[in-house]
Amino acid sequence: MRARTELAASAVDECLRYDGPIILTPRVLHADVEFGGRILPRDAKVWGMLAAADRDPEVFPDPDRFDIERRPNDHLAFGGGPHFCLGAHLAKLEGEIAIASLVTRFADLRLVSETVEWGPSLFRVPGKLPVTFRAH
């Protein structure tokens, strides 16, 4: 990233695909649907596994590899269709600015531990991720 800060937007998308903020989401069926050889009835509550979809090898080649140059990167971290998050563009822009600023402002930015402590939230957000750094 330090060498190619223009990849900040792509890095944000890959972070969202690789380990997104929403793992699964509930929906209610408005009609009977056939799925996997079974009929799911109208009004049934179903759960969409967004994290699994974002690791689908038929959509994302080598899906368990973190690649900030991945193209295309049509992840579902912000949902889709009529359920697409209205704040997605702002959130992605904030992430892009934050990542680009971090890597250009701080040299030797390093994780203290690879263990993430998750914060209390409806969404999966890091609560604590200790790093060390020195300013340029």
C-alpha positions as CSV (number, residue, x, y, z in Angstrom):
1,M,0.0,0.0,0.0
2,R,2.8,2.4,0.7
3,A,4.2,2.0,-2.8
4,R,0.7,2.1,-4.4
5,T,-1.7,4.2,-2.4
6,E,-4.0,4.4,-5.4
7,L,-5.0,0.8,-4.4
8,A,-6.7,2.1,-1.2
9,A,-10.2,1.8,-2.6
10,S,-9.5,-1.7,-3.9
11,A,-8.0,-2.6,-0.5
12,V,-11.2,-1.4,1.3
13,D,-13.3,-3.6,-1.0
14,E,-11.1,-6.6,-0.4
15,C,-11.2,-6.1,3.4
16,L,-15.0,-6.0,3.1
17,R,-15.1,-9.2,1.0
18,Y,-12.5,-11.0,3.0
19,D,-13.9,-10.3,6.5
20,G,-17.1,-8.2,6.2
21,P,-19.1,-6.5,8.9
22,I,-22.2,-8.6,8.5
23,I,-21.9,-12.4,8.5
24,L,-25.5,-13.3,7.8
25,T,-28.8,-11.5,7.3
26,P,-32.4,-12.6,7.7
27,R,-35.1,-12.4,5.0
28,V,-38.7,-13.5,4.8
29,L,-39.8,-15.2,1.6
30,H,-42.7,-13.5,-0.3
31,A,-43.4,-16.7,-2.3
32,D,-42.7,-20.4,-2.3
33,V,-39.1,-21.0,-3.5
34,E,-37.4,-24.2,-4.6
35,F,-33.9,-24.4,-3.1
36,G,-31.6,-27.5,-3.1
37,G,-34.5,-29.8,-4.2
38,R,-36.8,-28.6,-1.4
39,I,-39.7,-26.1,-1.4
40,L,-39.3,-23.3,1.1
41,P,-42.8,-21.9,1.9
42,R,-43.9,-18.3,1.6
43,D,-43.4,-16.4,4.8
44,A,-40.5,-18.6,5.9
45,K,-37.6,-16.8,7.5
46,V,-34.3,-17.6,5.8
47,W,-30.7,-16.5,6.5
48,G,-28.4,-15.3,3.8
49,M,-24.8,-16.2,4.6
50,L,-23.0,-13.1,3.2
51,A,-19.6,-14.3,4.5
52,A,-20.0,-17.6,2.7
53,A,-21.1,-15.8,-0.5
54,D,-18.0,-13.6,-0.4
55,R,-15.8,-16.7,-0.3
56,D,-17.6,-18.5,-3.1
57,P,-14.9,-20.0,-5.4
58,E,-17.3,-19.8,-8.4
59,V,-17.4,-16.0,-8.0
60,F,-14.0,-15.2,-6.4
61,P,-10.9,-17.2,-7.7
62,D,-8.8,-18.3,-4.8
63,P,-11.3,-16.8,-2.3
64,D,-9.2,-17.4,0.8
65,R,-6.4,-15.3,-0.5
66,F,-6.4,-11.7,0.5
67,D,-5.7,-9.7,-2.7
68,I,-6.0,-5.9,-2.8
69,E,-5.8,-6.0,-6.6
70,R,-8.7,-8.4,-7.0
71,R,-10.9,-7.4,-9.9
72,P,-13.8,-7.7,-10.2
73,N,-14.7,-7.6,-6.5
74,D,-18.5,-7.7,-6.3
75,H,-18.8,-8.6,-2.6
76,L,-22.0,-8.5,-0.6
77,A,-20.6,-6.7,2.5
78,F,-23.3,-4.0,2.1
79,G,-26.0,-6.2,0.8
80,G,-27.5,-5.9,-2.6
81,G,-30.6,-4.8,-4.6
82,P,-33.3,-3.1,-2.6
83,H,-31.4,-4.1,0.6
84,F,-28.1,-2.3,-0.4
85,C,-26.8,-0.1,2.4
86,L,-27.5,3.6,1.8
87,G,-24.3,4.5,3.6
88,A,-22.0,2.1,1.7
89,H,-20.4,4.8,-0.5
90,L,-19.6,7.0,2.5
91,A,-18.3,4.1,4.6
92,K,-16.0,3.0,1.7
93,L,-14.7,6.5,1.2
94,E,-13.9,6.9,4.9
95,G,-12.1,3.5,4.8
96,E,-10.1,4.5,1.7
97,I,-9.0,7.8,3.3
98,A,-8.1,6.2,6.6
99,I,-6.1,3.4,5.0
100,A,-4.2,5.7,2.6
101,S,-3.5,8.2,5.5
102,L,-2.2,5.5,7.8
103,V,0.2,4.0,5.3
104,T,1.5,7.3,4.1
105,R,1.8,9.0,7.5
106,F,3.2,6.1,9.7
107,A,6.3,4.1,8.8
108,D,6.6,0.5,10.1
109,L,3.0,0.2,11.1
110,R,2.8,-3.3,12.6
111,L,0.3,-5.5,14.5
112,V,1.2,-6.1,18.1
113,S,-1.0,-9.3,18.0
114,E,-3.0,-11.0,15.3
115,T,-5.8,-11.5,17.8
116,V,-8.7,-9.1,17.2
117,E,-11.0,-8.2,20.0
118,W,-14.4,-7.6,18.6
119,G,-16.5,-4.6,19.8
120,P,-20.1,-4.7,21.0
121,S,-22.1,-3.8,17.9
122,L,-24.8,-5.1,15.6
123,F,-22.0,-5.2,13.0
124,R,-18.7,-7.0,13.3
125,V,-16.3,-4.2,14.2
126,P,-12.9,-4.5,15.8
127,G,-13.0,-3.2,19.3
128,K,-9.3,-3.4,19.9
129,L,-6.4,-4.1,17.5
130,P,-3.1,-3.0,19.0
131,V,-0.4,-1.7,16.6
132,T,3.0,-0.1,16.8
133,F,4.4,2.6,14.5
134,R,6.7,5.4,14.1
135,A,5.9,8.6,12.2
136,H,7.8,9.5,9.0
